[in-house]
Amino acid sequence: MMFHRPSLMTILAVSFLCLWLGSKVSASPILLPTNEEDDHSIVPVDAVNQNVTIEDFELGEPFNDDELSGNISSKVPSGSLSGKWSNRIRDELLKKLAGGDIMTLDDNKNTVVDRNSLWPGAQVPYVISASYSTITFRFIPPEQRRVLGYAISEFHSKTCIRFVPRTTQRNYIYIRRDLNVGCWSYVGMNGNGPQDVSLPDYCVSYNYPGSVMHELMHAIGFQHEHQRPDQQYYITINYPNIRPDNRQFFNPMKTTEVNTLGLPYDIKSVMHYPSSFMANNPSIPTMMARNGELNLGNLKGFTQLDVQKINKLYNCYSG
């Protein structure tokens, strides 16, 4: 039997394959900047198991004028919101969330009553992940930055809230395309430096830009409409159709925990969850308006009352 010495090209090919396979099974440390300019935290990321890339931890450019122009190319449909939110939030994350998509700090469930949790001067510094798409192509969600920019432009055109690129501010939001969790945000400015606003692909849609506005309203200090202290006068809750460990997400808040701003309950608010929210049987509602309305909330965008509440909370018309 004759043996042939492997060629140089064969050796190089095998070496490259070994290196490539090794990179697929190892966890790579990624440097994440903190709020201190000269400090970094090393976070191990397993790209195979967590479906994240280094781009998830790189910062993108601030929104440009075109992205903030308020133009959105797809017609936003009307209709029910059933099934658009809660079912896609990971079960293990729900244990950490106070209302399905709200992350808490210790026992602080609400910050609307605390003026120190409002963003000074109605300015919200932000950074954004570089991983959001800017194009429309096969397998790539269409122009996510334009959808995000549209949502922000609605705040800019209808309220005094301004999302501004972060420079040296200690407190700011980090808009993240985290593929492992659902849509969520803290409520108000937590005062502990950077705070995430999680907006993965299914939360950033031409058809439902209100999902982005919903999370940004949390970030500026708003709770869910369906958890207002006066909910019982406007909606009924079908608790038998809700898992016992999820019923807390329907509980009304205390008057000491939330400020309703003296404005009416809004069953169509972008902050109101749909009638099938967390339903055991999605064909049976978990919430119903007392007037019989089942089409609760909306993902199209702000209602007139949403805008009034933002402007009143931040004293937009004072002076």
C-alpha positions, -999 to +999 in steps of 0.1 A: +000+000+000+013+034-009+010+065+013+011+100+000+024+129+019-004+154+024-001+186+004+004+220+020-031+230+009-046+200+027-027+208+059-039+244+058-075+233+051-075+209+080-060+235+103-086+261+093-114+236+100-101+228+135-098+265+143-134+271+130-148+242+150-130+254+181-145+288+178-180+274+176-179+256+210-159+281+231-172+311+250-156+343+241-152+372+266-167+404+253-159+438+268-190+457+278-186+494+286-201+506+318-211+541+329-175+547+339-156+557+308-124+540+318-139+508+332-151+476+315-168+444+325-159+411+309-189+390+300-186+355+286-209+349+257-216+315+242-228+324+207-240+289+200-263+285+230-274+321+234-279+332+198-262+365+203-233+380+184-207+405+192-228+431+174-253+429+203-227+445+225-215+471+200-231+506+199-247+519+168-248+554+155-275+578+169-306+581+149-303+603+119-327+629+106-342+606+080-349+579+106-365+605+129-385+620+100-417+603+111-421+584+078-430+548+080-436+529+047-461+503+058-498+510+066-505+501+102-534+478+104-563+482+129-578+453+149-573+432+179-539+429+197-546+393+208-515+372+211-491+400+201-473+404+234-471+381+265-469+346+250-434+353+236-418+365+268-397+337+282-413+320+313-381+323+334-380+361+328-416+365+339-405+357+374-384+389+374-410+411+357-437+430+376-462+433+348-451+410+320-427+435+305-415+456+335-382+450+352-381+461+388-354+473+412-359+455+445-395+463+456-399+495+436-428+487+413-436+522+402-418+555+398-445+578+384-452+591+420-415+598+425-405+630+407-368+620+411-375+591+387-385+614+359-358+623+333-345+658+340-356+684+315-377+657+297-345+646+280-337+609+278-301+601+268-298+569+248-274+545+231-285+518+207-272+484+197-254+482+163-273+450+155-305+466+144-311+463+106-310+493+083-321+474+051-349+452+039-337+418+026-345+381+029-343+368+064-335+403+078-363+422+096-370+453+075-353+485+085-357+482+122-339+515+129-366+533+109-393+517+130-375+527+162-369+562+148-406+565+139-416+556+175-392+582+189-404+608+164-439+604+178-427+614+212-408+644+197-437+656+176-465+652+202-448+658+236-418+676+251-399+643+256-366+643+237-345+612+232-309+626+228-277+607+220-258+600+252-225+619+256-213+618+292-246+615+311-245+589+339-281+579+335-293+568+301-312+540+283-296+513+262-319+501+234-310+465+230-319+438+204-317+410+230-328+378+212-331+358+243-358+377+261-390+396+254-399+433+252-393+449+286-381+481+303-376+496+337-402+522+348-388+557+348-352+567+354-337+543+380-307+565+388-282+537+387-265+545+354-274+527+322-307+508+320-318+485+293-348+488+271-351+453+255-366+454+220-359+421+201-371+415+165-407+407+171-411+439+191-399+461+162-425+459+135-438+483+108-473+469+116-471+475+153-448+504+161-469+509+193-449+481+209-418+503+208-438+533+221-451+511+249-417+502+262-404+538+259-434+550+279-424+526+306-389+541+304-401+576+309-422+566+339-456+550+330-472+519+344-498+497+326-532+512+322-550+480+331-533+481+365-547+515+375-562+516+410-596+523+394-595+494+370-626+477+386-648+505+373-638+500+337-627+463+332-635+429+346-608+403+350-615+366+342-591+351+368-601+314+361-586+318+326-552+330+341-525+308+356-523+315+394-487+326+392-496+351+365-526+367+382-503+393+399-499+410+365-536+419+366-537+432+401-546+469+405-519+491+420-525+512+451-532+549+449-499+554+468-480+535+440-493+552+409-504+587+399-533+587+374-527+624+368-564+631+372-570+619+336-596+592+325-590+555+322-582+547+286-591+512+273-575+519+240-542+532+255-509+519+241-502+510+277-532+487+280-527+450+274-551+431+250-581+411+261-562+378+257-532+387+278-518+356+295-549+336+287-549+298+294-574+295+266-567+323+240-603+320+227-616+332+261-607+368+272-588+375+304-600+411+304-632+427+292-643+463+293-675+468+314-692+481+282-686+448+265-656+460+244-630+432+238-607+451+216-585+465+243-553+485+239-536+491+206-502+486+190-507+513+164-495+542+185-505+569+210-541+577+218-550+613+225-551+604+262-516+589+261-502+621+247-521+642+274-507+620+301-471+623+290-474+661+286-490+664+320-464+642+338-435+662+324-452+696+327-448+701+290-471+731+288-458+749+319-441+782+313 
